[in-house]
Amino acid sequence: MPRRSSKAVGRGFALAVQLSAPFIAFGILFNLGLGVLSRLMPQLQVFFLAMPAAILIGMVVLAAVIGVMMTVFVSGLGDFLRELVGR
């Protein structure tokens, strides 16, 4: 029984990483761009200006992928629960 539940938890973690992948990619690219901009214009308070932009773009990304995310989540949750119960 512990092996089945640990396998189910592993699948649940994999599902969480799949769902968060667009936001992780956006965050990495956005922060790399901010770092370059900060080096190019040190007199500009880049992070003060970038936080509202990051929130806005994050919400736009969420609005763009919410349909696909929910489809993946529901199918993954069904698989996760089936594996946890053992059917």
Buried (B, 14 or more C-beta within 10 A) or exposed (E): EEEEEEEBEEBBEEBEEEBEEBBEEBBEEBEEEBEEBBEEEEEEEBEEEBEEEBEEBBEEBEEEBEEEBEEBBEEBEEBBEEBBEEE
